[in-house]
Amino acid sequence: MGLYPPATVISVYSVFTGVGILLTALRFWVRLSYSPDPYLHRRLYWDDWFVVLGLIVLCACTGIQFWNATHGAAGEAVSLAMKDAQALVEHKVDFSMIVIEKIAFGAIKLSLLFLYRRIFVFKSNFRIINNCFMWIVAAWAIAFFVADLLLCGAHPEVQLQIDQKPALEQCGDRGALLIAFAATSIITDLFVLALPMPYIWGLQMRRGKKVMATFVFLLGGISTLAGVLRLIFLCISYPMGRLTFGYKAPPQSQTPLVLQVFNPTFWVMVEMCMGAWAANLPVLTPVARAVSTRPSRIRACTSRWRAQRHRKPAWSVTNAASRVTSRGLRERRIVVSIMRVA
């Protein structure tokens, strides 16, 4: 198994997925601990449910990789010394992962975009750009999902056979499609990260709070770094034939070092897990602030959370005119609420 033995990948996937589940649970705890939105009277929003969708797919991928680690090749290339049963498992896992990972990546990006849409609710130009990009991300995820699913036309089962010659003859260029997805994933990540920055720095807040808000939203870059590593591997391994159907890895002594060090499946899982982390972190800033304080402050914050659940909003909007005059206060309260303990 080289540098990725089953014990290692199972441990890493378990920890990373477990952290994602924990952060999502904390996200819902924070949401339900605060009073409802004064306008919508809701505690949960579309960004929360898209995180749940991404987490469900992530858990499914983790289960698939557990099966691959114990019965297949743990994400490494099929070799001449590998048993047919292991090779068959690897082919099934490759097909399943390549298809369903698109749902997770799309859901995580949409979660952040829906969060932005709710924070900058009164920025009409931002809403237009954000809404357009939401449709672009949704179309991007669906397009690659369908392209991977129908890569072999009406016969995707040819990818699941021991003999990969029919797949090599009937299917499209899998390597080029993987590179295209990895590259566009990085581009969309960068756009999602950069989108709120001009508007955050345009808010009427102290510079320190703007810096903190910028740092919170840029935490999503940890997922992008894993995506960059995956793209590097794909670009290097594609000319070597590593991404084509029917590829057989040579003995380890003859395998290029880059193909030994980089496991594409491993970095896909890391990117997916870190994306789930990053989608939750902006909402969890109050928890981080509470943990960093003394125990007495934590107890006080918990008491205020409980009291706030039963407290009616201190301000409301009764007509269109008052909504217009409250825009600046609304923007500041929403952004600041992300970074403070209520």
C-alpha positions in Angstrom: 0.0 0.0 0.0 3.0 2.3 0.0 2.6 5.5 2.0 -1.2 5.0 2.4 -1.8 1.8 4.3 -5.4 1.0 5.4 -4.6 1.8 9.1 -3.4 5.3 8.1 -6.2 6.3 5.8 -9.0 4.9 8.0 -7.6 6.9 11.0 -7.3 10.1 9.0 -10.7 9.8 7.4 -12.3 9.0 10.7 -10.8 12.0 12.5 -11.4 14.5 9.6 -15.0 13.3 9.1 -15.6 13.3 12.9 -14.4 16.9 13.1 -16.8 17.8 10.3 -19.7 16.2 12.2 -18.8 17.9 15.4 -18.5 21.3 13.7 -21.9 20.9 12.0 -23.5 19.9 15.3 -22.0 23.0 17.0 -23.3 25.1 14.1 -26.9 23.9 14.8 -26.4 24.4 18.5 -25.3 28.0 17.9 -28.2 28.6 15.5 -30.8 27.3 17.9 -29.3 29.1 20.8 -29.8 32.6 19.3 -33.1 34.3 19.0 -34.8 34.1 15.6 -34.0 36.6 12.9 -36.1 39.7 13.5 -37.2 39.8 9.8 -37.8 36.1 9.0 -38.4 34.7 12.5 -36.3 31.7 11.7 -33.2 30.1 13.2 -32.2 27.7 10.4 -31.6 28.8 6.8 -30.6 27.3 3.4 -26.9 27.6 4.2 -27.4 25.3 7.2 -29.2 22.6 5.1 -26.6 22.7 2.3 -23.9 22.0 4.9 -26.0 19.0 6.0 -26.2 17.8 2.4 -22.5 18.1 2.0 -21.9 16.3 5.3 -24.2 13.4 4.3 -22.2 12.9 1.1 -18.9 13.3 3.0 -20.0 10.5 5.4 -21.0 8.3 2.5 -17.6 8.9 0.8 -15.9 8.0 4.1 -17.8 4.8 4.3 -16.9 4.0 0.7 -13.2 4.6 1.5 -13.3 2.4 4.6 -14.5 -0.4 2.3 -11.9 0.4 -0.2 -9.1 0.4 2.4 -10.1 -3.0 3.7 -11.1 -4.7 0.5 -9.6 -2.7 -2.3 -6.4 -0.6 -3.0 -7.1 2.3 -0.6 -7.2 4.7 -3.5 -3.9 3.7 -5.1 -3.5 2.5 -8.6 -4.3 -1.1 -9.6 -1.1 -3.1 -9.9 -0.2 -6.3 -11.7 0.2 -8.0 -8.3 -3.2 -7.1 -7.1 -6.0 -9.7 -6.9 -9.0 -9.4 -9.2 -11.3 -8.9 -6.2 -9.3 -5.9 -5.0 -9.1 -4.4 -8.5 -12.9 -4.7 -8.9 -13.5 -2.9 -5.6 -11.1 -0.2 -6.7 -12.9 0.3 -10.0 -16.3 0.5 -8.2 -15.0 3.0 -5.7 -13.4 5.2 -8.3 -16.6 5.5 -10.2 -18.7 6.1 -7.1 -16.4 8.7 -5.7 -15.9 10.6 -8.9 -19.6 11.0 -9.4 -20.9 11.8 -5.9 -18.1 14.1 -4.8 -19.6 16.7 -7.1 -22.6 16.9 -4.9 -20.5 17.6 -1.8 -18.4 20.2 -3.4 -21.4 22.0 -4.9 -23.3 21.9 -1.6 -20.5 23.3 0.5 -19.9 26.2 -1.9 -23.6 27.0 -2.1 -23.8 27.0 1.7 -21.2 29.8 1.9 -23.0 31.7 -0.9 -26.3 31.4 0.9 -24.6 32.7 4.1 -23.2 35.7 2.2 -26.7 36.4 0.8 -28.2 36.6 4.2 -25.4 38.7 5.8 -25.3 41.3 3.0 -29.1 41.4 2.6 -29.3 45.1 1.8 -26.5 45.2 -0.7 -28.5 45.1 -3.9 -25.4 44.9 -6.2 -23.9 42.2 -4.0 -27.1 40.2 -4.1 -27.1 40.3 -7.9 -23.6 39.1 -8.2 -24.1 36.5 -5.4 -27.3 35.1 -6.9 -25.7 34.8 -10.4 -22.7 32.9 -8.9 -25.0 30.7 -7.0 -26.6 29.6 -10.3 -23.1 29.2 -11.8 -22.0 26.9 -8.9 -25.2 24.9 -9.1 -24.8 24.5 -12.9 -21.1 23.7 -12.5 -21.8 20.9 -10.0 -24.6 19.4 -12.0 -22.7 19.6 -15.3 -19.7 17.6 -13.9 -22.0 15.2 -12.1 -23.8 14.4 -15.3 -20.5 14.3 -17.3 -18.9 11.8 -15.0 -22.1 9.7 -14.8 -22.4 9.6 -18.6 -18.7 9.4 -19.4 -19.3 6.0 -21.0 -22.6 6.9 -22.5 -25.5 4.6 -21.7 -23.2 1.9 -20.4 -21.4 3.1 -17.3 -21.1 -0.5 -16.1 -18.1 -1.0 -18.4 -16.1 1.0 -15.9 -16.8 -1.6 -13.2 -15.4 -4.6 -14.9 -12.0 -6.3 -14.3 -11.2 -5.9 -18.0 -11.0 -2.2 -18.6 -10.4 -2.4 -22.4 -14.1 -1.8 -23.2 -14.0 1.3 -21.0 -10.9 2.5 -22.7 -12.6 2.1 -26.1 -16.1 3.4 -25.3 -15.6 6.1 -22.7 -14.3 9.6 -22.9 -11.1 11.0 -21.5 -11.5 10.6 -17.7 -8.2 12.3 -17.0 -9.0 15.5 -18.8 -12.4 15.6 -17.1 -10.8 15.2 -13.6 -8.3 18.0 -14.4 -11.0 20.3 -15.6 -13.0 19.7 -12.5 -10.1 20.2 -10.2 -9.1 23.5 -11.9 -12.6 24.9 -12.0 -13.1 23.9 -8.4 -10.1 26.0 -7.4 -11.3 28.9 -9.5 -14.8 28.8 -7.9 -13.2 28.5 -4.4 -11.1 31.7 -5.0 -14.2 33.6 -6.2 -16.3 32.4 -3.2 -13.5 33.5 -0.8 -13.0 36.9 -2.5 -16.6 37.8 -3.1 -17.5 39.3 0.4 -14.2 41.1 1.0 -15.0 44.5 -0.6 -18.3 44.6 1.2 -16.8 43.6 4.6 -14.3 46.5 4.3 -17.1 48.8 3.2 -19.1 48.3 6.5 -19.1 50.9 9.2 -17.0 48.9 11.7 -13.7 49.3 13.5 -10.7 48.2 11.5 -10.0 45.4 14.0 -13.4 43.9 13.5 -13.0 44.1 9.7 -9.7 42.2 9.9 -11.3 39.6 12.1 -14.3 39.2 9.7 -11.8 38.9 6.8 -9.8 36.2 8.6 -13.0 34.2 9.4 -14.2 34.2 5.8 -10.7 33.4 4.4 -10.5 30.2 6.5 -12.1 28.5 3.6 -8.7 28.7 1.9 -7.6 25.6 3.8 -9.8 23.5 1.5 -8.4 25.3 -1.6 -4.8 24.3 -0.7 -5.8 20.7 -0.7 -7.4 21.2 -4.1 -4.2 22.8 -5.4 -2.2 19.7 -4.3 -4.7 17.4 -6.1 -4.5 19.5 -9.3 -0.7 19.3 -9.2 -0.9 15.5 -8.9 -3.4 15.2 -11.7 -1.4 17.4 -14.1 1.8 15.4 -13.4 0.2 11.9 -13.6 -2.0 12.5 -16.6 0.8 12.4 -19.2 2.1 9.2 -17.5 -1.3 7.5 -18.1 -2.2 7.2 -14.4 -5.7 8.5 -15.0 -6.6 6.3 -18.0 -8.8 3.2 -17.9 -6.9 0.0 -17.6 -3.7 1.6 -16.1 -1.5 -0.9 -14.2 1.0 0.5 -11.8 4.5 -0.8 -12.2 6.5 -2.2 -9.2 7.1 0.4 -6.5 10.8 0.5 -7.3 9.9 1.6 -10.8 7.1 4.0 -9.9 7.9 7.7 -10.0 8.2 9.3 -6.6 5.4 11.8 -7.3 3.0 8.9 -7.9 4.1 7.3 -4.6 3.7 10.4 -2.5 0.4 11.7 -3.9 -2.7 9.7 -3.6 -5.6 11.4 -5.5 -8.3 9.8 -3.5 -6.7 10.8 -0.2 -6.5 14.5 -1.2 -10.0 14.5 -2.5 -11.2 13.4 0.9 -9.0 15.9 2.7 -10.3 18.7 0.4 -13.9 17.6 1.0 -13.5 17.4 4.8 -11.7 20.8 5.0 -14.4 22.3 2.9 -17.0 21.1 5.4 -14.9 22.6 8.2 -14.6 25.9 6.4 -18.3 26.2 5.7 -19.0 25.9 9.4 -16.3 28.0 10.9 -17.8 31.5 10.2 -20.9 30.6 12.2 -18.8 29.1 15.1 -16.9 32.2 16.0 -19.0 32.8 19.2 -18.0 29.3 20.4 -14.3 30.0 19.8 -14.6 33.3 21.7 -16.4 31.6 24.6 -13.8 28.8 24.8 -10.9 31.3 24.9 -12.4 33.1 28.0 -12.3 32.1 31.6 -14.8 29.5 32.9 -16.8 32.2 34.6 -17.1 34.0 31.3 -18.2 30.8 29.6 -20.9 30.3 32.2 -22.1 33.9 31.8 -22.2 33.5 28.0 -24.2 30.3 28.3 -26.7 32.1 30.6 -27.1 34.9 28.1 -27.6 32.4 25.3 -30.4 30.7 27.3 -32.0 34.0 28.2 -31.8 35.2 24.6 -33.8 32.2 23.4 -36.8 33.4 25.3 -36.3 37.1 24.7 -38.2 38.9 22.0 -36.3 40.9 19.4 -35.5 44.3 20.8 -36.2 46.0 17.5 -38.4 45.2 14.6 -39.4 46.6 11.2 -43.0 47.7 10.6 -42.9 49.2 7.1 -40.7 49.8 4.1 -39.5 53.2 5.3 -38.1 51.9 8.6 -36.4 49.1 6.7 -34.5 51.6 4.6 -33.4 53.6 7.6 -32.3 50.4 9.4 -30.0 49.1 6.7 -26.7 50.2 8.2 -27.7 48.9 11.6 -28.8 45.6 10.1 -25.6 45.0 8.2 -23.4 45.8 11.2 -25.4 43.7 13.6 -25.4 40.6 11.3 -21.6 40.7 10.7 -20.7 41.5 14.3 -23.0 38.7 15.6 -20.8 36.3 13.7 -17.8 37.4 15.6 -19.1 37.9 19.1 -20.7 36.0 21.9 -24.3 37.3 22.3 
